[in-house]
């Protein structure tokens, strides 16, 4: 069985919701309704198979699993934005992803290209030579 792919739009909504203080603000920023964001978060919980949120008064807070996933979501969204920017021949303003995170800040450093293979010169992590 193939692994589940996490939906980029859902991951971006998670990052924006947590960076902006909740689903309502994320909905405003993304041009969606709060119920649409809530449905996306429910979908994400179903994909992960774990609760990601817990009630904290009138707001929601992340569970430990939710906090773990948020870290990955930030990195995935930042890398997605960086890859698209690079492929389109643009550099991102100081590495800022559209979620508000930076690619470098999302995973500690900007990704380096794979080292060149001494046998053939190709840049690939799995190169076995010419």
TALIN-V233510 format. One record per pair of residues at least 12 apart in sequence whose C-alpha atoms are under 10 Angstrom apart, sorted by the first residue. I is the first residue (numbers start at 1). J is the second residue. Records with the same first field share a line. If there is no record, write none. Layout:
I = J, J
This chain:
4 = 47, 48
5 = 47
6 = 43, 44, 47, 48, 73, 76
7 = 40, 43, 44, 47
8 = 73, 76, 77, 80
9 = 30, 40, 77
10 = 37, 39, 40, 41, 42, 43, 44, 73
11 = 40, 41, 44, 69, 70, 72, 73, 74, 76, 77, 99
12 = 26, 30, 70, 73, 74, 76, 77, 78, 98, 99
13 = 26, 27, 29, 30, 37, 38, 40, 41, 73, 77, 99
14 = 26, 37, 38, 40, 41, 44, 66, 69, 70, 73, 74, 99
15 = 69, 70, 71, 72, 73, 74, 75, 77, 99, 100, 101
16 = 29, 30, 74, 98, 99, 100, 101
17 = 29, 30, 37, 41, 99
18 = 60, 61, 62, 67, 70
19 = 99, 100, 101
21 = 59, 60, 61
22 = 34, 37, 59, 60, 61
23 = 35, 36, 37, 38, 41, 59, 60
24 = 36, 37, 38
25 = 37
41 = 53
44 = 66, 69
45 = 65, 66
48 = 65, 66, 69
50 = 63, 65, 66
51 = 63, 64, 65, 66
52 = 64, 65, 66, 67, 68, 69, 70
53 = 65, 66, 67
54 = 66
71 = 106, 107
72 = 106, 107
73 = 106
74 = 97, 99, 100, 101, 102, 103, 105, 106, 107
75 = 97, 101, 102, 103, 104, 105, 106, 107, 108
76 = 103, 106, 107
77 = 97, 98, 99, 100, 101, 102, 103, 106
78 = 95, 96, 97, 98, 99, 100, 101, 102, 103, 104, 105, 106, 107
79 = 97, 102, 103, 104, 106, 107, 110, 111
80 = 97, 98, 103
81 = 95, 96, 97, 98, 99, 102, 103
82 = 95, 96, 97, 98, 102, 103, 104, 110, 111
83 = 103
85 = 97
95 = 110
113 = 125
114 = 126, 127
115 = 127
117 = 129, 130
